[in-house]
C-alpha cells in the first residue's frame, strides 16, 4: 500500500525568504519531493519562513510558480517588439525580440526539466498550458498585425504567430534534450530558418544545431540515381 508523503516541518532558524527567486526554488523542491497537489501554499510559505501574504506578493496562485517566468517572457517580448525600429524587417525584429527575452543557459536545463515534468504530469497544469502559449503567440501576432495594418485575428498575423511559436517550441525541446549551449543559440537558428522559409541554404548560415551539411549537386538527379 502506497503511503501519502508527509510534509515535514520547516527547519528551525531558517532565515526568511525575501526574493521571488528563492521562493520559487523552494516551491519547486517541495513540488518534486511531495507532489504538486499535496504541496499547499501554507507549506511553501512555512518552509520559506514567510507568511501567505508574502507568497501572494510574488505569485497569484500555486500554479503561477511554474508559469511566472514564461509569462514574464511574454511581457519582455512585447516590450522588445515595441522598441524595434520601424524599418527593421519584420521577421528579424521577431527573432531579436525572442532572443532578447530568453536568458537560459545549459546549466539551467535540470531545473527546466523539472518544470516540464511537473506541467506534463499534473492534469490541471497541463490543461492550463494552452492559455499561456496563446498569450505568447498573440504577442507576435499583434506585432505583425500592427506592422501590416491588418486585424490581429486575420490569417497572416495568426499564421506568423503560430509558426513562430512552433519553431521556438522545437528549439526549446531540442535544447532541453541536449543541454550543450545556451537556449538563444537554438532559438536564433530556428527563427533564422523560419525567416528563410526553411530553405536548405539556411542550414549553412550561422549555427544550426544538429543540422547535417547541405547536400551538394542536383537533388532530383540524386533521387533518380537511387531509384535505378
Order of alpha helices (4+ residues) and beta strands (2+ residues): alpha-alpha-alpha-alpha-alpha-alpha-alpha-alpha-alpha-alpha
